[in-house]
Amino acid sequence: MTPRKRRQNPDQAPGRGAFAGIVWPAVADSGPAGMRDLLKLLDYSQLFPGEELREYQLSQLKAVVRHALVTVPYYARSFAGLDVNRLDWRSFVSLPCLGRPDVQENFAALRSRHLPASHGHPAEGQSSGSTGTPVRFLRTPVTQFFWNVLTIREHLWHRRDFAGKLAAIRVRMDNKSLPDWGRPTSTLFRSGPACTLNVGTDSNEQLDWLLREDPDYLLTHASNLGALAELSLRRGVRLPRLRQARTFSEALRPALRDVVREAWGVEVADIYSCEEAGHIAFQCPQHEHYHVQSESLLVEILDVHGKPCAPGEIGEVALTTLHNFAMPLIRYRLGDYAELGKACPCGRGLPVLRRIYGRQRNMLRLPDGRQLWPSFPSSLWLDVAQLEQFQVIQRSTTELEINYVMSRQLTGDQEARLAAALTARLGYAFTFHWQRREHLERSTSGKFEDFKSLVPTPGGAR
């Protein structure tokens, strides 16, 4: 990696930045030159030791909290009496968290009354609403700028060949052939062609399309990637030119990586992001864990008491956006759960998330009160029957509904064998209800969950 430059005082605002209030990382230009400069800065900042990185983060945190106190009614009330000049990490973690219901109910009060002109005109967006009511939020040209730069950082981390062909199968896309990878990549680099397809397309048609297009890189939802890899194994076909599969939007099950290796002989690179806050963490190029994108946001992993987790512990993800002055999200409990990891031997000082587990609704509840995140490797099902797709729904603490797609009904013997395998894996003899379906729907954002619990949680569903 590139040697580190001597750092500047993190409390020293540059004054000539393109965006008012952006102390760190400083951006002198909002065009391609500014993108290149920021990428160079990120090459250095990723190597900062943890404490040094937190110094820089604190300088930008003070800027966004000061702005929120003065211009955002919700924080003016919630953080009343806070002295931003004396803000440190101890006082920061004592600030109240912001839950999804808070954002849903207080959209107007969370909007800044005075957005700096240099941040541009805000645009409203909303989450997919896969948990129920969508979350409305605001983004700005500044947040889009950081999203674009981090997107390119992820490409560079994984040393992708921009001359290769990119195939993307995702929601809100048509069957198209494109001359290049599109923005932001085409802003800085010349690239090879790209092609797109809607994720709602039948899996057999998707695989036929991939065989025709023969891409170097494939980007799609994790569940869709798994379905394509399993279908490729069943049909005995390969993607000869494929170099890497990229996933996003859904929690990646560990067994998926093995299926993709077996099917196509390539690795999976996963991206952890959310619509409200942008890129959260990228998979390390040398390992299967993730590095938090600390130059863009703060990530806390909190236990059931709201205290910071230690490495190896699983907790709820809380985010603080550092550059969204239109609608700051400060200690925002996203509803996801993740496991905090130890420092990475790759040399990057960016915090590590060992694994992302998904939402609380993806957690199985046992009758004795224990909870776990179940994982269902494809071999568990395919050793018994040629299921094309499956989904497990927990209706009560003793009952599971198994929805599956297959050319015919499961036999009684197959149901019994699958029930035995599931019981051994889950550690409890649930009552199983088997339902053959024509197809299983994805959410409007393209997400698919192979497990979902409808059992109310003691603290209320998230």
C-alpha positions as CSV (number, residue, x, y, z in Angstrom):
1,M,0.0,0.0,0.0
2,T,1.0,3.6,-0.4
3,P,3.0,5.1,2.5
4,R,1.2,7.5,4.7
5,K,1.8,11.3,4.3
6,R,2.3,13.5,7.3
7,R,-1.1,14.4,8.6
8,Q,-2.5,17.8,9.2
9,N,-4.2,19.0,12.4
10,P,-7.7,17.5,12.2
11,D,-9.3,20.5,13.9
12,Q,-8.0,22.9,11.2
13,A,-10.8,23.6,8.7
14,P,-9.3,24.1,5.2
15,G,-11.5,27.1,4.4
16,R,-11.2,26.6,0.7
17,G,-13.3,23.5,0.4
18,A,-15.9,23.1,-2.2
19,F,-18.6,22.2,0.4
20,A,-19.2,24.4,3.5
21,G,-18.9,22.4,6.7
22,I,-17.0,19.6,5.3
23,V,-13.8,19.7,7.4
24,W,-12.7,16.1,6.8
25,P,-12.1,14.7,4.3
26,A,-11.5,18.1,2.7
27,V,-12.8,18.4,-0.9
28,A,-11.4,21.2,-3.0
29,D,-13.4,20.5,-6.1
30,S,-16.7,18.8,-6.8
31,G,-15.7,17.6,-10.3
32,P,-13.5,14.8,-11.6
33,A,-10.4,16.5,-10.3
34,G,-11.9,16.6,-6.8
35,M,-12.9,12.9,-7.1
36,R,-9.3,12.0,-8.0
37,D,-7.9,14.1,-5.1
38,L,-10.3,12.5,-2.6
39,L,-9.4,9.0,-3.8
40,K,-5.7,9.8,-3.1
41,L,-6.6,11.1,0.3
42,L,-8.5,7.9,1.0
43,D,-5.4,5.9,0.1
44,Y,-3.7,7.4,3.1
45,S,-6.6,7.6,5.5
46,Q,-7.4,3.9,5.2
47,L,-4.0,3.2,6.8
48,F,-4.5,5.5,9.8
49,P,-4.4,3.7,13.1
50,G,-7.8,3.6,14.8
51,E,-7.2,6.4,17.3
52,E,-5.9,8.7,14.6
53,L,-8.8,7.9,12.3
54,R,-11.2,8.7,15.2
55,E,-9.6,12.1,15.7
56,Y,-10.4,13.1,12.1
57,Q,-13.9,11.7,12.5
58,L,-14.5,13.7,15.6
59,S,-13.6,16.9,13.8
60,Q,-16.2,16.2,11.1
61,L,-18.7,14.9,13.7
62,K,-18.5,18.2,15.6
63,A,-19.2,20.1,12.3
64,V,-22.3,18.1,11.5
65,V,-23.7,18.1,15.1
66,R,-23.2,21.9,15.3
67,H,-25.1,22.3,12.1
68,A,-27.9,19.9,13.4
69,L,-28.2,21.8,16.7
70,V,-28.7,25.1,14.9
71,T,-30.8,24.2,11.9
72,V,-32.6,20.9,12.6
73,P,-35.6,21.2,15.0
74,Y,-35.5,17.5,16.1
75,Y,-31.9,17.8,17.3
76,A,-32.4,21.2,18.8
77,R,-34.8,19.5,21.1
78,S,-33.1,16.1,21.5
79,F,-29.6,17.6,22.1
80,A,-30.6,20.7,24.0
81,G,-27.8,21.9,26.3
82,L,-25.1,20.0,24.4
83,D,-21.8,22.0,24.2
84,V,-20.4,20.9,20.8
85,N,-17.0,22.4,21.5
86,R,-16.6,19.9,24.4
87,L,-18.0,17.0,22.4
88,D,-15.8,13.9,22.8
89,W,-16.5,10.2,22.3
90,R,-17.8,9.7,25.9
91,S,-20.3,12.4,25.5
92,F,-21.2,11.3,22.0
93,V,-22.2,7.8,23.1
94,S,-24.5,9.3,25.8
95,L,-26.6,11.1,23.1
96,P,-30.0,9.5,22.5
97,C,-30.2,7.1,19.5
98,L,-32.5,7.7,16.6
99,G,-34.8,4.8,15.7
100,R,-36.5,4.0,12.4
101,P,-39.9,4.9,13.9
102,D,-38.4,8.3,14.9
103,V,-37.4,9.0,11.3
104,Q,-40.7,7.8,10.0
105,E,-42.7,10.0,12.4
106,N,-40.4,13.1,12.3
107,F,-39.4,13.6,8.7
108,A,-40.2,17.3,8.7
109,A,-38.5,18.0,12.0
110,L,-35.3,16.2,10.9
111,R,-34.9,18.4,7.8
112,S,-32.4,21.2,8.0
113,R,-33.9,24.7,7.9
114,H,-30.7,26.1,6.4
115,L,-28.7,23.9,4.1
116,P,-25.5,25.5,2.9
117,A,-25.9,26.6,-0.7
118,S,-22.7,24.7,-1.7
119,H,-24.4,21.4,-0.9
120,G,-26.9,21.8,-3.7
121,H,-30.6,21.1,-3.9
122,P,-31.7,18.1,-1.7
123,A,-33.6,15.3,-3.2
124,E,-36.1,13.1,-1.3
125,G,-35.8,9.3,-1.3
126,Q,-37.3,6.5,0.6
127,S,-36.2,3.0,1.7
128,S,-37.9,-0.1,0.2
129,G,-40.3,-0.5,3.1
130,S,-39.5,-4.2,3.4
131,T,-40.0,-3.9,7.2
132,G,-43.4,-2.1,6.7
133,T,-43.5,1.7,6.5
134,P,-40.7,3.1,4.3
135,V,-38.2,5.6,5.7
136,R,-38.1,8.9,3.9
137,F,-34.8,10.7,3.8
138,L,-32.9,13.5,1.9
139,R,-29.8,13.2,-0.1
140,T,-27.7,16.0,-1.6
141,P,-25.1,16.4,-4.4
142,V,-22.5,16.2,-1.5
143,T,-23.7,12.8,-0.4
144,Q,-23.8,11.6,-4.0
145,F,-20.3,12.8,-4.5
146,F,-19.0,10.7,-1.6
147,W,-21.1,7.7,-2.8
148,N,-19.5,8.0,-6.2
149,V,-15.9,8.2,-4.8
150,L,-16.5,5.3,-2.5
151,T,-17.9,3.2,-5.3
152,I,-14.7,3.7,-7.3
153,R,-12.6,3.0,-4.2
154,E,-14.3,-0.4,-3.9
155,H,-13.5,-1.1,-7.6
156,L,-9.8,-0.2,-7.0
157,W,-9.6,-2.2,-3.8
158,H,-10.5,-5.3,-5.8
159,R,-8.3,-4.4,-8.7
160,R,-11.0,-4.8,-11.3
161,D,-10.1,-4.5,-14.9
162,F,-12.2,-1.7,-16.2
163,A,-11.7,-3.0,-19.8
164,G,-13.8,-6.1,-18.9
165,K,-17.5,-6.5,-19.4
166,L,-19.9,-5.8,-16.5
167,A,-23.3,-7.6,-16.2
168,A,-25.8,-6.2,-13.7
169,I,-29.0,-8.0,-12.7
170,R,-31.1,-5.9,-10.3
171,V,-34.4,-4.2,-9.7
172,R,-35.6,-1.3,-11.9
173,M,-33.5,-2.4,-14.9
174,D,-34.3,-3.4,-18.4
175,N,-32.5,-5.7,-20.8
176,K,-30.0,-3.3,-22.3
177,S,-26.5,-3.3,-23.8
178,L,-24.4,-0.2,-22.8
179,P,-21.2,1.1,-24.2
180,D,-19.5,1.4,-20.7
181,W,-20.0,0.8,-17.0
182,G,-21.7,4.2,-16.6
183,R,-21.2,6.7,-13.8
184,P,-19.3,7.1,-11.6
185,T,-16.7,4.8,-13.2
186,S,-17.0,6.4,-16.7
187,T,-16.3,9.8,-15.1
188,L,-12.7,8.9,-14.4
189,F,-11.9,5.7,-16.4
190,R,-12.5,4.3,-19.8
191,S,-14.3,1.0,-19.5
192,G,-15.5,-2.0,-21.4
193,P,-19.2,-2.6,-22.2
194,A,-22.0,-3.3,-19.7
195,C,-25.3,-5.1,-19.9
196,T,-28.3,-5.0,-17.6
197,L,-31.3,-7.3,-16.9
198,N,-34.2,-7.0,-14.4
199,V,-33.9,-9.3,-11.4
200,G,-37.6,-10.3,-11.8
201,T,-36.7,-12.3,-15.0
202,D,-37.1,-16.1,-14.7
203,S,-33.8,-17.7,-13.4
204,N,-33.4,-19.9,-16.4
205,E,-33.7,-16.9,-18.7
206,Q,-31.2,-15.0,-16.5
207,L,-28.7,-17.8,-16.9
208,D,-29.2,-18.1,-20.6
209,W,-28.7,-14.4,-20.9
210,L,-25.4,-14.6,-18.9
211,L,-24.2,-17.4,-21.1
212,R,-24.8,-15.2,-24.2
213,E,-23.3,-12.1,-22.6
214,D,-20.3,-13.9,-21.1
215,P,-19.3,-11.1,-18.7
216,D,-16.1,-10.6,-16.7
217,Y,-18.0,-9.3,-13.6
218,L,-21.5,-9.9,-12.4
219,L,-23.4,-7.6,-10.0
220,T,-26.6,-8.9,-8.4
221,H,-28.5,-9.5,-5.2
222,A,-27.0,-12.2,-3.0
223,S,-30.1,-14.5,-3.1
224,N,-30.3,-14.2,-6.9
225,L,-26.6,-15.0,-7.2
226,G,-27.2,-18.2,-5.2
227,A,-30.1,-19.2,-7.3
228,L,-28.0,-18.7,-10.5
229,A,-25.0,-20.6,-9.2
230,E,-27.2,-23.5,-8.1
231,L,-29.0,-23.5,-11.4
232,S,-25.7,-23.4,-13.3
233,L,-24.5,-26.5,-11.3
234,R,-27.8,-28.4,-12.1
235,R,-27.5,-27.6,-15.8
236,G,-23.8,-28.3,-15.9
237,V,-22.8,-24.9,-17.5
238,R,-20.2,-22.4,-16.5
239,L,-19.4,-18.7,-17.2
240,P,-16.0,-19.1,-18.7
241,R,-14.9,-15.4,-18.5
242,L,-16.3,-14.6,-15.1
243,R,-13.6,-13.2,-12.8
244,Q,-15.7,-12.1,-9.8
245,A,-19.3,-11.9,-8.5
246,R,-20.4,-8.9,-6.6
247,T,-23.4,-8.8,-4.2
248,F,-25.3,-6.0,-2.4
249,S,-28.7,-5.3,-0.8
250,E,-29.1,-8.5,1.2
251,A,-27.2,-10.3,4.0
252,L,-24.8,-12.7,2.4
253,R,-25.0,-16.3,3.8
254,P,-21.6,-17.9,4.3
255,A,-22.5,-21.0,2.3
256,L,-23.2,-18.9,-0.8
257,R,-19.4,-18.3,-1.3
258,D,-18.8,-22.1,-1.6
259,V,-21.7,-22.5,-4.1
260,V,-20.3,-19.8,-6.3
261,R,-16.8,-21.2,-6.1
262,E,-18.1,-24.6,-7.1
263,A,-20.3,-23.3,-9.9
264,W,-17.9,-20.8,-11.5
265,G,-14.6,-20.9,-9.7
266,V,-14.7,-17.3,-8.6
267,E,-14.9,-15.3,-5.4
268,V,-17.7,-13.1,-4.1
269,A,-17.2,-9.5,-3.1
270,D,-20.0,-8.1,-1.0
271,I,-21.1,-4.5,-0.3
272,Y,-23.0,-3.4,2.8
273,S,-25.0,-0.3,2.2
274,C,-28.4,1.3,2.9
275,E,-30.5,3.8,1.0
276,E,-30.6,6.3,3.9
277,A,-26.8,6.5,4.5
278,G,-25.1,5.2,1.4
279,H,-22.1,2.9,1.6
280,I,-21.5,1.4,5.0
281,A,-18.8,-1.2,4.6
282,F,-16.9,-3.0,1.8
283,Q,-15.5,-6.5,1.9
284,C,-11.7,-6.5,2.4
285,P,-9.8,-7.5,-0.7
286,Q,-7.8,-10.1,1.2
287,H,-10.5,-11.4,3.6
288,E,-14.2,-12.2,3.8
289,H,-14.9,-9.6,6.5
290,Y,-15.8,-5.9,5.9
291,H,-14.2,-2.6,6.4
292,V,-16.4,0.3,7.6
293,Q,-16.2,3.4,5.3
294,S,-15.2,5.6,8.2
295,E,-14.4,8.6,6.0
296,S,-18.1,8.9,5.2
297,L,-19.9,7.7,8.4
298,L,-19.6,6.4,12.0
299,V,-20.7,2.9,12.8
300,E,-21.4,1.7,16.3
301,I,-22.3,-1.9,17.2
302,L,-24.5,-1.7,20.3
303,D,-25.6,-4.5,22.6
304,V,-29.1,-4.9,24.1
305,H,-28.3,-2.2,26.7
306,G,-27.1,0.3,24.1
307,K,-23.5,-0.2,25.1
308,P,-20.6,-0.7,22.5
309,C,-19.9,-4.3,21.7
310,A,-16.5,-5.8,21.9
311,P,-14.9,-7.7,19.0
312,G,-16.6,-11.0,18.5
313,E,-20.0,-9.8,19.9
314,I,-23.1,-9.3,17.8
315,G,-25.2,-6.1,18.2
316,E,-27.4,-3.6,16.5
317,V,-25.9,-1.3,13.9
318,A,-26.1,2.5,14.6
319,L,-25.0,4.9,12.0
320,T,-24.0,8.6,12.0
321,T,-23.7,10.3,8.6
322,L,-20.9,12.8,8.5
323,H,-21.7,14.8,5.3
324,N,-25.5,14.9,5.0
325,F,-26.3,18.4,6.1
326,A,-29.9,18.2,4.6
327,M,-31.0,15.5,7.0
328,P,-28.3,14.4,9.4
329,L,-28.8,10.9,10.8
330,I,-27.1,10.8,14.2
331,R,-26.8,7.5,16.1
332,Y,-29.5,6.1,13.8
333,R,-30.4,2.5,14.7
334,L,-30.8,1.0,11.3
335,G,-32.3,-2.3,12.5
336,D,-29.5,-4.4,11.1
337,Y,-27.3,-6.7,13.3
338,A,-23.6,-7.3,12.8
339,E,-20.6,-8.8,14.5
340,L,-17.7,-6.5,15.4
341,G,-14.3,-7.9,14.2
342,K,-10.7,-7.5,15.3
343,A,-8.2,-5.3,13.5
344,C,-7.5,-6.6,10.0
345,P,-4.0,-7.9,9.1
346,C,-4.3,-6.3,5.7
347,G,-2.9,-3.0,7.2
348,R,-6.1,-0.9,6.9
349,G,-7.1,0.8,10.1
350,L,-10.7,1.0,9.1
351,P,-12.9,-0.8,11.6
352,V,-13.9,-4.4,10.8
353,L,-17.3,-6.0,10.7
354,R,-16.8,-9.8,10.7
355,R,-20.3,-10.5,9.5
356,I,-23.6,-8.8,8.7
357,Y,-26.6,-10.8,9.9
358,G,-29.6,-8.8,8.7
359,R,-32.7,-7.5,10.5
360,Q,-34.3,-8.7,13.7
361,R,-37.0,-10.3,11.6
362,N,-34.3,-12.6,10.2
363,M,-33.7,-14.0,13.7
364,L,-35.2,-17.3,14.7
365,R,-36.8,-17.5,18.2
366,L,-36.8,-20.8,20.1
367,P,-39.4,-21.7,22.7
368,D,-36.9,-21.3,25.5
369,G,-36.2,-17.6,24.5
370,R,-33.0,-18.2,22.7
371,Q,-32.5,-16.4,19.4
372,L,-30.2,-17.2,16.4
373,W,-29.7,-16.3,12.8
374,P,-30.4,-19.5,10.8
375,S,-28.6,-20.4,7.6
376,F,-29.8,-22.9,5.1
377,P,-27.1,-24.1,2.7
378,S,-28.5,-25.3,-0.6
379,S,-27.1,-28.8,0.0
380,L,-29.6,-29.2,2.9
381,W,-32.4,-29.0,0.4
382,L,-30.8,-30.4,-2.8
383,D,-29.6,-33.6,-1.1
384,V,-33.3,-34.4,-0.7
385,A,-35.2,-32.8,-3.6
386,Q,-34.5,-30.5,-6.6
387,L,-36.1,-27.4,-5.0
388,E,-35.7,-24.3,-7.2
389,Q,-36.4,-21.8,-4.4
390,F,-37.4,-21.9,-0.8
391,Q,-38.4,-19.6,2.1
392,V,-38.9,-20.4,5.8
393,I,-41.5,-18.3,7.7
394,Q,-41.7,-18.6,11.5
395,R,-45.3,-18.3,12.5
396,S,-44.9,-19.1,16.2
397,T,-42.1,-20.2,18.5
398,T,-43.0,-23.8,17.6
399,E,-44.2,-23.7,14.0
400,L,-42.4,-23.0,10.7
401,E,-44.0,-22.6,7.3
402,I,-41.8,-23.9,4.4
403,N,-42.7,-22.3,1.0
404,Y,-40.9,-23.9,-1.9
405,V,-40.9,-23.8,-5.7
406,M,-40.5,-27.2,-7.5
407,S,-41.9,-28.9,-10.5
408,R,-44.0,-31.2,-8.3
409,Q,-45.2,-31.7,-4.7
410,L,-42.7,-33.0,-2.2
411,T,-43.4,-36.6,-1.3
412,G,-44.1,-37.6,2.3
413,D,-40.7,-39.2,2.6
414,Q,-39.0,-36.1,1.3
415,E,-40.9,-33.9,3.8
416,A,-39.8,-36.2,6.6
417,R,-36.2,-36.1,5.5
418,L,-36.1,-32.4,5.2
419,A,-37.9,-32.0,8.6
420,A,-35.2,-34.2,10.2
421,A,-32.4,-32.2,8.5
422,L,-34.0,-28.8,9.6
423,T,-34.5,-30.1,13.2
424,A,-30.9,-31.1,13.4
425,R,-29.7,-27.8,12.1
426,L,-32.0,-25.6,14.2
427,G,-31.8,-27.6,17.4
428,Y,-35.6,-27.9,17.9
429,A,-38.3,-30.1,16.6
430,F,-40.6,-27.5,15.0
431,T,-43.9,-28.4,13.5
432,F,-43.5,-27.9,9.7
433,H,-46.1,-26.8,7.3
434,W,-45.2,-27.4,3.6
435,Q,-46.5,-25.1,0.9
436,R,-45.7,-25.5,-2.8
437,R,-45.7,-22.2,-4.7
438,E,-45.6,-21.2,-8.3
439,H,-43.0,-18.5,-7.4
440,L,-41.8,-16.6,-4.4
441,E,-41.9,-12.8,-4.6
442,R,-39.1,-10.3,-4.1
443,S,-39.7,-7.0,-2.4
444,T,-40.0,-3.8,-4.5
445,S,-36.3,-3.2,-3.9
446,G,-35.4,-6.7,-5.3
447,K,-34.6,-8.2,-1.9
448,F,-35.4,-11.8,-1.0
449,E,-35.2,-13.3,2.5
450,D,-34.9,-17.1,2.8
451,F,-36.0,-16.8,6.5
452,K,-38.4,-14.3,8.1
453,S,-39.9,-14.4,11.6
454,L,-43.4,-13.1,12.2
455,V,-43.2,-13.7,15.9
456,P,-43.4,-10.5,17.9
457,T,-40.2,-9.7,19.8
458,P,-40.3,-8.8,23.6
459,G,-39.1,-5.3,22.9
460,G,-41.4,-4.8,19.8
461,A,-40.5,-5.5,16.2
462,R,-37.9,-3.5,14.5
